[in-house]
Structure formats: structure tokens, C-alpha cells
Amino acid sequence: KVNSTVARLDLHLNNIGDKGGQALAEALKVNSTVAHLDLTANRIGDKGGQALAEALKVNSTVAHLDLSGNNIGPKGGQALA
């Protein structure tokens, strides 16, 4: 299903991990309304960070993404840079 309404999504402190980050990344690939996404402190690691980076390559709507307090290491950070 495709979101056509939500512009701001706050999921901080939900412990979604890499699998949740990867699932969100898939949703972001087809989403054109979410402009602000807060994923603070969700235990997202390199795999989730890399998946989000791939999604952002095709998503031009997200203007703010907060990934602070996660476990993203050098590989995920490099993909997001």
C-alpha cells in the first residue's frame, strides 16, 4: 500500500533494528509524501543504513532524516554519505 497523506513520521525509540530499517527503506522507494523521518535510537546498523541509503537514491521527497543514536558503522555511514 502507498501512503498519500503522512508527511512527518516519528518512529524514534521503537527498536526496529536492521530488519525494520530495511522494511522502511522498501516503503520509502515508492513513497512520495514523507518529508521528515525520525529514526533516532532504533538500533539500526550497517545493513539498515545501507538499505536506507539505497532508498534515498530514488526518493526525492525525504528532506530530513534523523538517524542519531543508532548503531550505524563505517559501511552504513559511507553508504549514507
N, C-alpha and C positions, 0 to 999 in steps of 0.2 A: 504494500500500500504506500502511496505517496502523500506526504504532508503538503498541504497547500495553505496552512494557516500559521503555524508556530514559527515565530521569528527569533525567539530567545529561548534557549534550552539550558537549564541549570541542573547538572547531574553530579555536582561535587559531593564527595564523601559517600559514594554508592558502591565502592569496592567492585567495580566492573571488570578490572583486570584486562589482560591482553585479549581474551575472547570477546569481552564486551566492547573493547576498542575496535576490534576487527569488525564486529557486527555494526557498530555505529558508522564505521568507515564505508561499509557497503551501502548503508542508508544515505550517507552524505553524497555518494556518487550520483544519486538520482534526485536529490533534494535541492530545491531552488528557493527556499524561503528562510531557512535558519541562517541568521547573520551573526549571532552571538552564541557561542557554545562554551560552557564552563565544565571542564572535566577535572577540576582540581582534586588532588588526593584520592585517586581511584585505583592505585596500584597497577597502572598501565606501564608496561615495559617496552622493550625494543620492538617486539612483534606488533603490538598495538600502535606504537608510534609510527612504525613503517607503514602500516595499513592506513593510518590517518593521513600520512604524507601522500600516499598514492591517491587517496580520495580527493585531497585538496588540489591535485593536479587537474582534476576535471570539474571541481566545484568552484565556481567563481562568486558564490554568494557569501560564504563564511568570511567575515571581516575581523572577527575577534575569536580567538581560541585560547583558552587558559588551560595549560597542562602542568601547572606548577604542583609540586608535591607528589609527583608520580615517580616511577622507577625507570624512566627512560634513560638509557645509557648512550654511549657514543654512536652506536649503529642507528638507533632510533633518532637521536639528535641530528645526526648527519643527514638522514632522510628528510627530516623536517626543515632543515636549514635552507 
